[in-house]
Amino acid sequence: MNPEYTGTMHIQSRSILTIAALAFSLASGVRNEVNADELKEAKVTQVIQDVRVLPSNASSRPAAVNEDVRQGTAVQTGAQSRSELTFKDQTITRLGEKTTFSVGDSPRSIDIGSGQFLLYVPKKAGGAKVKTGPVTAAITG
């Protein structure tokens, strides 16, 4: 088998598995009276190795636990690095290595510029919209 083809299949399989996990976690949430603005800001709850905050109007800097991440600010993980962000409604986003994450422009929207992530939306929190490269997924229960 062609090694380039195998690598492409591995990447595609990884993307499909990530989207399937996202779909499952989002489908478990049921719409409730939760304010859509609760996904406009997150708090950094874990920093492992090289994690940086990239404000739109300033230089990047190391991320710190309990730091707020708002619209217009990205979080980027380096090689062998991970991070976790928790939103007010207890939605959790875990970022794998070499991932770029930002809170989207619209309510309950998340942008993943590159890398891997795990998104957990608690029951009754409502859905979320995830934009990642050429793929956008939006699921509500």
URBELFEN-V101107 format. One record per residue. N is the residue number from 1. RES is the residue in three letters. SS is DSSP state (H for helix, E for strand, L for the rest). PHI is phi as a letter, one per 30 degrees, with the letter a starting at -180 (* if undefined). PSI is psi in degrees with one decimal (* if undefined). Layout:
n=N res=RES ss=SS phi=PHI psi=PSI
n=N res=RES ss=SS phi=PHI psi=PSI
This chain:
n=1 res=MET ss=L phi=* psi=144.0
n=2 res=ASN ss=L phi=d psi=124.8
n=3 res=PRO ss=H phi=d psi=-33.4
n=4 res=GLU ss=H phi=d psi=-39.7
n=5 res=TYR ss=H phi=d psi=-42.1
n=6 res=THR ss=H phi=d psi=-42.9
n=7 res=GLY ss=H phi=d psi=-40.9
n=8 res=THR ss=H phi=d psi=-42.5
n=9 res=MET ss=H phi=d psi=-39.5
n=10 res=HIS ss=H phi=d psi=-44.9
n=11 res=ILE ss=H phi=d psi=-43.7
n=12 res=GLN ss=H phi=d psi=-42.3
n=13 res=SER ss=H phi=d psi=-41.4
n=14 res=ARG ss=H phi=d psi=-41.8
n=15 res=SER ss=H phi=d psi=-43.3
n=16 res=ILE ss=H phi=d psi=-43.1
n=17 res=LEU ss=H phi=d psi=-39.9
n=18 res=THR ss=H phi=d psi=-45.2
n=19 res=ILE ss=H phi=d psi=-38.4
n=20 res=ALA ss=H phi=d psi=-42.6
n=21 res=ALA ss=H phi=d psi=-40.2
n=22 res=LEU ss=H phi=d psi=-46.3
n=23 res=ALA ss=H phi=d psi=-43.7
n=24 res=PHE ss=H phi=d psi=-45.5
n=25 res=SER ss=H phi=d psi=-37.2
n=26 res=LEU ss=H phi=d psi=-34.5
n=27 res=ALA ss=H phi=d psi=-23.0
n=28 res=SER ss=L phi=d psi=-14.4
n=29 res=GLY ss=L phi=d psi=143.2
n=30 res=VAL ss=L phi=c psi=137.9
n=31 res=ARG ss=L phi=e psi=135.8
n=32 res=ASN ss=L phi=b psi=-164.5
n=33 res=GLU ss=L phi=d psi=23.9
n=34 res=VAL ss=L phi=d psi=136.1
n=35 res=ASN ss=L phi=d psi=130.0
n=36 res=ALA ss=H phi=d psi=-23.4
n=37 res=ASP ss=H phi=d psi=-12.2
n=38 res=GLU ss=H phi=d psi=-13.5
n=39 res=LEU ss=H phi=c psi=22.7
n=40 res=LYS ss=L phi=c psi=-6.9
n=41 res=GLU ss=E phi=a psi=137.0
n=42 res=ALA ss=E phi=b psi=163.5
n=43 res=LYS ss=E phi=c psi=134.8
n=44 res=VAL ss=E phi=d psi=121.0
n=45 res=THR ss=E phi=c psi=-8.3
n=46 res=GLN ss=E phi=a psi=138.2
n=47 res=VAL ss=E phi=b psi=120.1
n=48 res=ILE ss=E phi=b psi=118.5
n=49 res=GLN ss=L phi=i psi=-129.4
n=50 res=ASP ss=L phi=c psi=96.6
n=51 res=VAL ss=E phi=b psi=128.5
n=52 res=ARG ss=E phi=b psi=147.8
n=53 res=VAL ss=E phi=c psi=133.1
n=54 res=LEU ss=E phi=c psi=85.0
n=55 res=PRO ss=E phi=d psi=147.4
n=56 res=SER ss=L phi=d psi=-23.3
n=57 res=ASN ss=L phi=c psi=17.2
n=58 res=ALA ss=L phi=a psi=173.3
n=59 res=SER ss=L phi=d psi=155.5
n=60 res=SER ss=L phi=d psi=154.3
n=61 res=ARG ss=E phi=b psi=161.0
n=62 res=PRO ss=E phi=d psi=140.3
n=63 res=ALA ss=L phi=d psi=152.7
n=64 res=ALA ss=L phi=b psi=146.1
n=65 res=VAL ss=L phi=d psi=140.0
n=66 res=ASN ss=L phi=i psi=7.7
n=67 res=GLU ss=L phi=d psi=139.9
n=68 res=ASP ss=E phi=d psi=139.9
n=69 res=VAL ss=E phi=b psi=116.9
n=70 res=ARG ss=E phi=c psi=175.6
n=71 res=GLN ss=L phi=e psi=140.9
n=72 res=GLY ss=L phi=i psi=-2.5
n=73 res=THR ss=E phi=b psi=135.0
n=74 res=ALA ss=E phi=c psi=158.5
n=75 res=VAL ss=E phi=b psi=133.7
n=76 res=GLN ss=E phi=b psi=132.0
n=77 res=THR ss=E phi=c psi=145.5
n=78 res=GLY ss=L phi=c psi=-169.7
n=79 res=ALA ss=L phi=d psi=138.7
n=80 res=GLN ss=L phi=h psi=35.9
n=81 res=SER ss=L phi=b psi=154.2
n=82 res=ARG ss=E phi=b psi=161.5
n=83 res=SER ss=E phi=a psi=161.3
n=84 res=GLU ss=E phi=b psi=138.0
n=85 res=LEU ss=E phi=b psi=139.4
n=86 res=THR ss=E phi=b psi=129.6
n=87 res=PHE ss=E phi=c psi=167.7
n=88 res=LYS ss=L phi=e psi=-31.6
n=89 res=ASP ss=L phi=d psi=12.0
n=90 res=GLN ss=L phi=i psi=16.4
n=91 res=THR ss=L phi=d psi=133.9
n=92 res=ILE ss=E phi=c psi=133.7
n=93 res=THR ss=E phi=b psi=121.3
n=94 res=ARG ss=E phi=c psi=127.7
n=95 res=LEU ss=E phi=c psi=131.9
n=96 res=GLY ss=L phi=d psi=-174.1
n=97 res=GLU ss=L phi=d psi=150.2
n=98 res=LYS ss=L phi=h psi=47.6
n=99 res=THR ss=L phi=c psi=140.3
n=100 res=THR ss=E phi=c psi=124.8
n=101 res=PHE ss=E phi=b psi=141.3
n=102 res=SER ss=E phi=b psi=153.9
n=103 res=VAL ss=E phi=d psi=131.8
n=104 res=GLY ss=L phi=d psi=171.2
n=105 res=ASP ss=L phi=d psi=-32.0
n=106 res=SER ss=L phi=c psi=159.0
n=107 res=PRO ss=L phi=e psi=143.1
n=108 res=ARG ss=L phi=h psi=38.6
n=109 res=SER ss=E phi=b psi=136.1
n=110 res=ILE ss=E phi=b psi=135.8
n=111 res=ASP ss=E phi=c psi=127.7
n=112 res=ILE ss=E phi=c psi=109.2
n=113 res=GLY ss=E phi=d psi=-35.2
n=114 res=SER ss=E phi=a psi=163.3
n=115 res=GLY ss=L phi=j psi=-157.7
n=116 res=GLN ss=L phi=b psi=151.1
n=117 res=PHE ss=E phi=a psi=161.2
n=118 res=LEU ss=E phi=b psi=129.3
n=119 res=LEU ss=E phi=c psi=126.8
n=120 res=TYR ss=E phi=c psi=121.6
n=121 res=VAL ss=L phi=c psi=118.1
n=122 res=PRO ss=L phi=d psi=157.3
n=123 res=LYS ss=L phi=e psi=144.6
n=124 res=LYS ss=L phi=i psi=10.1
n=125 res=ALA ss=L phi=d psi=-15.9
n=126 res=GLY ss=L phi=j psi=179.6
n=127 res=GLY ss=L phi=d psi=-175.8
n=128 res=ALA ss=E phi=b psi=157.2
n=129 res=LYS ss=E phi=c psi=127.7
n=130 res=VAL ss=E phi=c psi=124.9
n=131 res=LYS ss=E phi=c psi=125.2
n=132 res=THR ss=E phi=b psi=106.5
n=133 res=GLY ss=L phi=h psi=-129.1
n=134 res=PRO ss=L phi=d psi=1.3
n=135 res=VAL ss=E phi=c psi=133.8
n=136 res=THR ss=E phi=b psi=130.8
n=137 res=ALA ss=E phi=b psi=132.9
n=138 res=ALA ss=E phi=b psi=122.4
n=139 res=ILE ss=E phi=b psi=135.7
n=140 res=THR ss=L phi=b psi=151.5
n=141 res=GLY ss=L phi=c psi=*
